[in-house]
Amino acid sequence: MQSIISFPNRGPWGKSSWRGNCSGHVQKSLIEQFNPKLFVDVCEGSGTSRDVCRELGIDYVGLDIHSGFDFTKHSVIEQLPFLADTVFSHPPYHDMVKYSKEEGDISHCSSIQEFLYHSQLMLMNQRQATKEGGIYTTLIGDMKRNGSYHSFQADYLRMMPQEELLNVVIKAQHNMVSNNTQYRGNFIPITHEYLLIWKKKKMNIWQVCVDVAKTVNTVLASTWQYLPKIFISFIGINTG
């Protein structure tokens, strides 16, 4: 696996008709890179991960809102025979594509804030189900709407322990419905996603929360520390 991946052919796994279904080459690349004994997908969808694991002979557990599992309420770890080596998710990108109307389907969140709250529950749930030294990972894209760009991957990185972040992989998108849309003006369509990969360290949930809070506070402190200097320098440049 490299830091940029591209799979024009999605492969034979899962159902190509399933809207938003990612290429099984993503899961296959993760398995080949990290060699898990147990692979878990908490947003199984049409069963892409299941098909890949069956082909590669990897033990697998697939969970999904369609089969009654709600990662915002139910514990992933309680569905497993033992802690997983790799726990993967490919959640809806907020409400860009609405899926089921079942309770817990985060594609029906009424706001970005609600979506991010449930997303963090999902990621924490994944982490809890991962063994120490194992991998928890998610595939997420950004959103552009009404002239505003929202970077979900940036939000996700802030949500989890900075010291557990292993890699950020950029994945090119192919065969999207929006590929047939003709855009005018200066609009630049989003044709990539992010595979965010964390490696679990020995930290309890309290330590994780403290780590995340420290990261957020450090970013805010740094921003406010430099803003006055930048303001003064900018005024000087424009009045000099």
ZADO-1210 file (C-alpha; in nm, 4 decimals, padded with zeros to 6 digits):
<atoms>
<atom x="00.0000" y="00.0000" z="00.0000" code="MET" pos="1"/>
<atom x="00.1195" y="00.3515" z="-00.0832" code="GLN" pos="2"/>
<atom x="-00.0016" y="00.6936" z="00.0333" code="SER" pos="3"/>
<atom x="-00.2039" y="00.7376" z="-00.2885" code="ILE" pos="4"/>
<atom x="-00.4217" y="00.4526" z="-00.4155" code="ILE" pos="5"/>
<atom x="-00.6413" y="00.4266" z="-00.7237" code="SER" pos="6"/>
<atom x="-00.8625" y="00.1395" z="-00.8383" code="PHE" pos="7"/>
<atom x="-01.0521" y="00.2171" z="-01.1627" code="PRO" pos="8"/>
<atom x="-01.1929" y="-00.1374" z="-01.1553" code="ASN" pos="9"/>
<atom x="-01.3819" y="-00.1961" z="-00.8294" code="ARG" pos="10"/>
<atom x="-01.3395" y="-00.5717" z="-00.8520" code="GLY" pos="11"/>
<atom x="-01.5890" y="-00.8602" z="-00.8190" code="PRO" pos="12"/>
<atom x="-01.6670" y="-00.8142" z="-00.4499" code="TRP" pos="13"/>
<atom x="-01.9986" y="-00.6882" z="-00.3136" code="GLY" pos="14"/>
<atom x="-02.2635" y="-00.5318" z="-00.5349" code="LYS" pos="15"/>
<atom x="-02.1678" y="-00.2569" z="-00.7792" code="SER" pos="16"/>
<atom x="-02.5297" y="-00.1356" z="-00.7726" code="SER" pos="17"/>
<atom x="-02.5005" y="-00.0463" z="-00.4038" code="TRP" pos="18"/>
<atom x="-02.4729" y="00.3350" z="-00.3961" code="ARG" pos="19"/>
<atom x="-02.1503" y="00.4556" z="-00.2399" code="GLY" pos="20"/>
<atom x="-01.9975" y="00.1078" z="-00.2287" code="ASN" pos="21"/>
<atom x="-01.6181" y="00.1274" z="-00.2191" code="CYS" pos="22"/>
<atom x="-01.3831" y="-00.0907" z="-00.4184" code="SER" pos="23"/>
<atom x="-01.2900" y="-00.4173" z="-00.2473" code="GLY" pos="24"/>
<atom x="-00.9308" y="-00.3430" z="-00.3434" code="HIS" pos="25"/>
<atom x="-00.9257" y="-00.1091" z="-00.0408" code="VAL" pos="26"/>
<atom x="-00.9981" y="-00.3908" z="00.2041" code="GLN" pos="27"/>
<atom x="-00.7683" y="-00.6269" z="00.0140" code="LYS" pos="28"/>
<atom x="-00.4844" y="-00.3737" z="00.0377" code="SER" pos="29"/>
<atom x="-00.5394" y="-00.3368" z="00.4125" code="LEU" pos="30"/>
<atom x="-00.5322" y="-00.7133" z="00.4596" code="ILE" pos="31"/>
<atom x="-00.2179" y="-00.7523" z="00.2503" code="GLU" pos="32"/>
<atom x="-00.0502" y="-00.4670" z="00.4394" code="GLN" pos="33"/>
<atom x="-00.1386" y="-00.5676" z="00.7975" code="PHE" pos="34"/>
<atom x="-00.2100" y="-00.9426" z="00.7672" code="ASN" pos="35"/>
<atom x="-00.4998" y="-00.9595" z="01.0178" code="PRO" pos="36"/>
<atom x="-00.6377" y="-01.2832" z="01.1586" code="LYS" pos="37"/>
<atom x="-00.9782" y="-01.1225" z="01.2229" code="LEU" pos="38"/>
<atom x="-01.1118" y="-00.8429" z="01.0005" code="PHE" pos="39"/>
<atom x="-01.4251" y="-00.6541" z="01.1094" code="VAL" pos="40"/>
<atom x="-01.6419" y="-00.4167" z="00.9043" code="ASP" pos="41"/>
<atom x="-01.8933" y="-00.2128" z="01.1053" code="VAL" pos="42"/>
<atom x="-02.0647" y="-00.0712" z="00.7907" code="CYS" pos="43"/>
<atom x="-02.0821" y="-00.3902" z="00.5856" code="GLU" pos="44"/>
<atom x="-02.3291" y="-00.2662" z="00.3238" code="GLY" pos="45"/>
<atom x="-02.3529" y="-00.5086" z="00.0331" code="SER" pos="46"/>
<atom x="-02.0852" y="-00.7387" z="00.1746" code="GLY" pos="47"/>
<atom x="-01.7725" y="-00.6231" z="-00.0074" code="THR" pos="48"/>
<atom x="-01.5473" y="-00.6883" z="00.2936" code="SER" pos="49"/>
<atom x="-01.7099" y="-01.0266" z="00.3484" code="ARG" pos="50"/>
<atom x="-01.6352" y="-01.1338" z="-00.0097" code="ASP" pos="51"/>
<atom x="-01.2738" y="-01.0140" z="00.0104" code="VAL" pos="52"/>
<atom x="-01.2108" y="-01.1969" z="00.3387" code="CYS" pos="53"/>
<atom x="-01.3713" y="-01.5147" z="00.2067" code="ARG" pos="54"/>
<atom x="-01.1429" y="-01.5038" z="-00.0969" code="GLU" pos="55"/>
<atom x="-00.8324" y="-01.4473" z="00.1164" code="LEU" pos="56"/>
<atom x="-00.9272" y="-01.6952" z="00.3892" code="GLY" pos="57"/>
<atom x="-00.9485" y="-01.4328" z="00.6656" code="ILE" pos="58"/>
<atom x="-01.1831" y="-01.4661" z="00.9663" code="ASP" pos="59"/>
<atom x="-01.4483" y="-01.2002" z="00.9353" code="TYR" pos="60"/>
<atom x="-01.7340" y="-01.0306" z="01.1216" code="VAL" pos="61"/>
<atom x="-01.9648" y="-00.7966" z="00.9302" code="GLY" pos="62"/>
<atom x="-02.2050" y="-00.5556" z="01.1017" code="LEU" pos="63"/>
<atom x="-02.4521" y="-00.3076" z="00.9560" code="ASP" pos="64"/>
<atom x="-02.7586" y="-00.1007" z="01.0380" code="ILE" pos="65"/>
<atom x="-02.9507" y="-00.3127" z="00.7852" code="HIS" pos="66"/>
<atom x="-02.8893" y="-00.6241" z="00.9940" code="SER" pos="67"/>
<atom x="-02.9872" y="-00.4513" z="01.3170" code="GLY" pos="68"/>
<atom x="-02.6475" y="-00.3320" z="01.4411" code="PHE" pos="69"/>
<atom x="-02.6253" y="00.0366" z="01.5349" code="ASP" pos="70"/>
<atom x="-02.2645" y="00.1414" z="01.6038" code="PHE" pos="71"/>
<atom x="-02.3883" y="00.4519" z="01.7876" code="THR" pos="72"/>
<atom x="-02.5677" y="00.2362" z="02.0465" code="LYS" pos="73"/>
<atom x="-02.4403" y="-00.1221" z="02.0276" code="HIS" pos="74"/>
<atom x="-02.0933" y="-00.2423" z="02.1249" code="SER" pos="75"/>
<atom x="-01.8775" y="-00.3836" z="01.8446" code="VAL" pos="76"/>
<atom x="-01.6651" y="-00.5830" z="02.0876" code="ILE" pos="77"/>
<atom x="-01.9710" y="-00.7737" z="02.2117" code="GLU" pos="78"/>
<atom x="-02.0255" y="-00.9077" z="01.8590" code="GLN" pos="79"/>
<atom x="-01.6765" y="-01.0579" z="01.8318" code="LEU" pos="80"/>
<atom x="-01.5243" y="-01.3896" z="01.9409" code="PRO" pos="81"/>
<atom x="-01.2065" y="-01.2007" z="02.0398" code="PHE" pos="82"/>
<atom x="-01.0448" y="-00.8608" z="01.9866" code="LEU" pos="83"/>
<atom x="-00.9929" y="-00.7847" z="01.6182" code="ALA" pos="84"/>
<atom x="-00.6683" y="-00.7203" z="01.4367" code="ASP" pos="85"/>
<atom x="-00.8335" y="-00.4746" z="01.1964" code="THR" pos="86"/>
<atom x="-01.1654" y="-00.2902" z="01.2291" code="VAL" pos="87"/>
<atom x="-01.2807" y="-00.1041" z="00.9173" code="PHE" pos="88"/>
<atom x="-01.5642" y="00.1367" z="00.8465" code="SER" pos="89"/>
<atom x="-01.6944" y="00.3183" z="00.5415" code="HIS" pos="90"/>
<atom x="-01.9760" y="00.5337" z="00.6812" code="PRO" pos="91"/>
<atom x="-02.2134" y="00.7608" z="00.4895" code="PRO" pos="92"/>
<atom x="-02.0657" y="01.1023" z="00.4190" code="TYR" pos="93"/>
<atom x="-02.3274" y="01.2866" z="00.6245" code="HIS" pos="94"/>
<atom x="-02.6446" y="01.3184" z="00.4116" code="ASP" pos="95"/>
<atom x="-02.4860" y="01.3242" z="00.0644" code="MET" pos="96"/>
<atom x="-02.6467" y="00.9855" z="-00.0032" code="VAL" pos="97"/>
<atom x="-02.9406" y="00.8851" z="00.2142" code="LYS" pos="98"/>
<atom x="-02.9632" y="00.5140" z="00.2772" code="TYR" pos="99"/>
<atom x="-03.2169" y="00.3367" z="00.4992" code="SER" pos="100"/>
<atom x="-03.4689" y="00.5073" z="00.7242" code="LYS" pos="101"/>
<atom x="-03.3761" y="00.2828" z="01.0153" code="GLU" pos="102"/>
<atom x="-03.2964" y="00.4401" z="01.3496" code="GLU" pos="103"/>
<atom x="-02.9229" y="00.4942" z="01.3791" code="GLY" pos="104"/>
<atom x="-02.8625" y="00.5540" z="01.0075" code="ASP" pos="105"/>
<atom x="-02.6286" y="00.8543" z="01.0222" code="ILE" pos="106"/>
<atom x="-02.7025" y="00.9502" z="00.6614" code="SER" pos="107"/>
<atom x="-03.0164" y="01.1120" z="00.8056" code="HIS" pos="108"/>
<atom x="-02.8382" y="01.3331" z="01.0596" code="CYS" pos="109"/>
<atom x="-02.9981" y="01.6769" z="01.0679" code="SER" pos="110"/>
<atom x="-02.6689" y="01.8654" z="01.1010" code="SER" pos="111"/>
<atom x="-02.2948" y="01.8276" z="01.0545" code="ILE" pos="112"/>
<atom x="-02.2519" y="01.8490" z="01.4320" code="GLN" pos="113"/>
<atom x="-02.4854" y="01.5539" z="01.4849" code="GLU" pos="114"/>
<atom x="-02.3054" y="01.3569" z="01.2142" code="PHE" pos="115"/>
<atom x="-01.9667" y="01.4212" z="01.3767" code="LEU" pos="116"/>
<atom x="-02.0973" y="01.3217" z="01.7195" code="TYR" pos="117"/>
<atom x="-02.2122" y="00.9841" z="01.5848" code="HIS" pos="118"/>
<atom x="-01.8910" y="00.9496" z="01.3832" code="SER" pos="119"/>
<atom x="-01.6811" y="00.9802" z="01.6962" code="GLN" pos="120"/>
<atom x="-01.8952" y="00.7165" z="01.8671" code="LEU" pos="121"/>
<atom x="-01.8288" y="00.4902" z="01.5687" code="MET" pos="122"/>
<atom x="-01.4519" y="00.5447" z="01.5798" code="LEU" pos="123"/>
<atom x="-01.4320" y="00.4949" z="01.9567" code="MET" pos="124"/>
<atom x="-01.6407" y="00.1795" z="01.9177" code="ASN" pos="125"/>
<atom x="-01.3996" y="00.0525" z="01.6519" code="GLN" pos="126"/>
<atom x="-01.0998" y="00.1303" z="01.8694" code="ARG" pos="127"/>
<atom x="-01.2443" y="-00.0542" z="02.1677" code="GLN" pos="128"/>
<atom x="-01.2917" y="-00.3671" z="01.9535" code="ALA" pos="129"/>
<atom x="-00.9306" y="-00.3569" z="01.8288" code="THR" pos="130"/>
<atom x="-00.6529" y="-00.5410" z="02.0074" code="LYS" pos="131"/>
<atom x="-00.3477" y="-00.3511" z="02.1305" code="GLU" pos="132"/>
<atom x="-00.1167" y="-00.3039" z="01.8332" code="GLY" pos="133"/>
<atom x="-00.4060" y="-00.3641" z="01.5936" code="GLY" pos="134"/>
<atom x="-00.5482" y="-00.1336" z="01.3278" code="ILE" pos="135"/>
<atom x="-00.8713" y="00.0625" z="01.3240" code="TYR" pos="136"/>
<atom x="-00.9436" y="00.2506" z="01.0052" code="THR" pos="137"/>
<atom x="-01.2133" y="00.4411" z="00.8186" code="THR" pos="138"/>
<atom x="-01.2740" y="00.5606" z="00.4634" code="LEU" pos="139"/>
<atom x="-01.4229" y="00.9104" z="00.4543" code="ILE" pos="140"/>
<atom x="-01.4655" y="01.1871" z="00.1984" code="GLY" pos="141"/>
<atom x="-01.5156" y="01.5619" z="00.2217" code="ASP" pos="142"/>
<atom x="-01.8268" y="01.7595" z="00.1305" code="MET" pos="143"/>
<atom x="-01.8811" y="02.0701" z="-00.0771" code="LYS" pos="144"/>
<atom x="-02.2244" y="02.2305" z="-00.0548" code="ARG" pos="145"/>
<atom x="-02.3679" y="02.5764" z="-00.1266" code="ASN" pos="146"/>
<atom x="-02.0219" y="02.7150" z="-00.1910" code="GLY" pos="147"/>
<atom x="-01.8761" y="02.5834" z="00.1358" code="SER" pos="148"/>
<atom x="-01.6184" y="02.3070" z="00.1737" code="TYR" pos="149"/>
<atom x="-01.6295" y="02.0843" z="00.4808" code="HIS" pos="150"/>
<atom x="-01.3377" y="01.8530" z="00.5511" code="SER" pos="151"/>
<atom x="-01.4678" y="01.5497" z="00.7394" code="PHE" pos="152"/>
<atom x="-01.1265" y="01.3868" z="00.7321" code="GLN" pos="153"/>
<atom x="-00.9833" y="01.6818" z="00.9255" code="ALA" pos="154"/>
<atom x="-01.2624" y="01.6438" z="01.1829" code="ASP" pos="155"/>
<atom x="-01.1993" y="01.2704" z="01.2137" code="TYR" pos="156"/>
<atom x="-00.8266" y="01.3241" z="01.2726" code="LEU" pos="157"/>
<atom x="-00.9022" y="01.5665" z="01.5566" code="ARG" pos="158"/>
<atom x="-01.1457" y="01.3184" z="01.7134" code="MET" pos="159"/>
<atom x="-00.8922" y="01.0444" z="01.7805" code="MET" pos="160"/>
<atom x="-00.5541" y="01.0204" z="01.9582" code="PRO" pos="161"/>
<atom x="-00.2873" y="01.1962" z="01.7557" code="GLN" pos="162"/>
<atom x="-00.0199" y="00.9541" z="01.8758" code="GLU" pos="163"/>
<atom x="-00.2152" y="00.6577" z="01.7359" code="GLU" pos="164"/>
<atom x="-00.2412" y="00.7990" z="01.3832" code="LEU" pos="165"/>
<atom x="-00.0396" y="00.5708" z="01.1565" code="LEU" pos="166"/>
<atom x="-00.1148" y="00.6900" z="00.8023" code="ASN" pos="167"/>
<atom x="-00.3428" y="00.8997" z="00.5872" code="VAL" pos="168"/>
<atom x="-00.3942" y="00.7423" z="00.2451" code="VAL" pos="169"/>
<atom x="-00.5553" y="00.9358" z="-00.0404" code="ILE" pos="170"/>
<atom x="-00.7872" y="00.7250" z="-00.2546" code="LYS" pos="171"/>
<atom x="-00.8953" y="00.8375" z="-00.6014" code="ALA" pos="172"/>
<atom x="-01.2671" y="00.7975" z="-00.6750" code="GLN" pos="173"/>
<atom x="-01.3912" y="00.6383" z="-00.9957" code="HIS" pos="174"/>
<atom x="-01.7275" y="00.5599" z="-01.1552" code="ASN" pos="175"/>
<atom x="-01.9206" y="00.8121" z="-00.9475" code="MET" pos="176"/>
<atom x="-02.2729" y="00.9250" z="-01.0382" code="VAL" pos="177"/>
<atom x="-02.1461" y="01.2842" z="-01.0331" code="SER" pos="178"/>
<atom x="-01.8927" y="01.2005" z="-01.3058" code="ASN" pos="179"/>
<atom x="-02.1736" y="01.2521" z="-01.5569" code="ASN" pos="180"/>
<atom x="-02.2431" y="01.6043" z="-01.4301" code="THR" pos="181"/>
<atom x="-02.1159" y="01.9030" z="-01.6262" code="GLN" pos="182"/>
<atom x="-01.9989" y="02.1754" z="-01.3864" code="TYR" pos="183"/>
<atom x="-01.9794" y="02.5433" z="-01.4735" code="ARG" pos="184"/>
<atom x="-01.7655" y="02.8281" z="-01.3480" code="GLY" pos="185"/>
<atom x="-01.4878" y="02.7643" z="-01.0975" code="ASN" pos="186"/>
<atom x="-01.6459" y="02.4630" z="-00.9260" code="PHE" pos="187"/>
<atom x="-01.3910" y="02.1848" z="-00.8639" code="ILE" pos="188"/>
<atom x="-01.5554" y="01.8453" z="-00.7994" code="PRO" pos="189"/>
<atom x="-01.4209" y="01.6246" z="-00.5201" code="ILE" pos="190"/>
<atom x="-01.2775" y="01.3060" z="-00.6725" code="THR" pos="191"/>
<atom x="-01.0869" y="01.1633" z="-00.3771" code="HIS" pos="192"/>
<atom x="-01.1417" y="01.0104" z="-00.0352" code="GLU" pos="193"/>
<atom x="-00.9211" y="00.9482" z="00.2661" code="TYR" pos="194"/>
<atom x="-00.8334" y="00.6173" z="00.4264" code="LEU" pos="195"/>
<atom x="-00.7407" y="00.7096" z="00.7833" code="LEU" pos="196"/>
<atom x="-00.5391" y="00.4451" z="00.9660" code="ILE" pos="197"/>
<atom x="-00.4732" y="00.4342" z="01.3401" code="TRP" pos="198"/>
<atom x="-00.2680" y="00.1812" z="01.5378" code="LYS" pos="199"/>
<atom x="-00.4069" y="00.1166" z="01.8846" code="LYS" pos="200"/>
<atom x="-00.1753" y="00.1788" z="02.1769" code="LYS" pos="201"/>
<atom x="-00.2132" y="00.0893" z="02.5429" code="LYS" pos="202"/>
<atom x="-00.4455" y="00.3702" z="02.6554" code="MET" pos="203"/>
<atom x="-00.7771" y="00.3467" z="02.8378" code="ASN" pos="204"/>
<atom x="-01.0765" y="00.5561" z="02.7326" code="ILE" pos="205"/>
<atom x="-00.9933" y="00.8275" z="02.9875" code="TRP" pos="206"/>
<atom x="-00.6386" y="00.8605" z="02.8519" code="GLN" pos="207"/>
<atom x="-00.7776" y="00.8733" z="02.4975" code="VAL" pos="208"/>
<atom x="-01.0154" y="01.1571" z="02.5888" code="CYS" pos="209"/>
<atom x="-00.7340" y="01.3498" z="02.7580" code="VAL" pos="210"/>
<atom x="-00.5077" y="01.2995" z="02.4544" code="ASP" pos="211"/>
<atom x="-00.7748" y="01.4259" z="02.2156" code="VAL" pos="212"/>
<atom x="-00.8522" y="01.7244" z="02.4391" code="ALA" pos="213"/>
<atom x="-00.4826" y="01.8156" z="02.4595" code="LYS" pos="214"/>
<atom x="-00.4538" y="01.8059" z="02.0810" code="THR" pos="215"/>
<atom x="-00.7535" y="02.0368" z="02.0372" code="VAL" pos="216"/>
<atom x="-00.6269" y="02.2757" z="02.3053" code="ASN" pos="217"/>
<atom x="-00.2785" y="02.2835" z="02.1514" code="THR" pos="218"/>
<atom x="-00.4205" y="02.3722" z="01.8096" code="VAL" pos="219"/>
<atom x="-00.6395" y="02.6470" z="01.9565" code="LEU" pos="220"/>
<atom x="-00.3573" y="02.7862" z="02.1708" code="ALA" pos="221"/>
<atom x="-00.1179" y="02.7947" z="01.8760" code="SER" pos="222"/>
<atom x="-00.3762" y="02.9676" z="01.6591" code="THR" pos="223"/>
<atom x="-00.4484" y="03.2408" z="01.9114" code="TRP" pos="224"/>
<atom x="-00.0788" y="03.2783" z="01.9932" code="GLN" pos="225"/>
<atom x="00.0112" y="03.3745" z="01.6381" code="TYR" pos="226"/>
<atom x="-00.3017" y="03.5618" z="01.5304" code="LEU" pos="227"/>
<atom x="-00.2103" y="03.8938" z="01.7015" code="PRO" pos="228"/>
<atom x="00.1406" y="03.8826" z="01.5481" code="LYS" pos="229"/>
<atom x="-00.0023" y="03.8021" z="01.2063" code="ILE" pos="230"/>
<atom x="-00.2566" y="04.0851" z="01.2414" code="PHE" pos="231"/>
<atom x="00.0115" y="04.3388" z="01.3369" code="ILE" pos="232"/>
<atom x="00.2429" y="04.2216" z="01.0567" code="SER" pos="233"/>
<atom x="-00.0406" y="04.2359" z="00.8037" code="PHE" pos="234"/>
<atom x="-00.1370" y="04.5908" z="00.9105" code="ILE" pos="235"/>
<atom x="00.2287" y="04.6931" z="00.8808" code="GLY" pos="236"/>
<atom x="00.2551" y="04.5478" z="00.5305" code="ILE" pos="237"/>
<atom x="-00.0545" y="04.7361" z="00.4152" code="ASN" pos="238"/>
<atom x="00.0400" y="05.0691" z="00.5720" code="THR" pos="239"/>
<atom x="00.4156" y="05.0604" z="00.5066" code="GLY" pos="240"/>
</atoms>
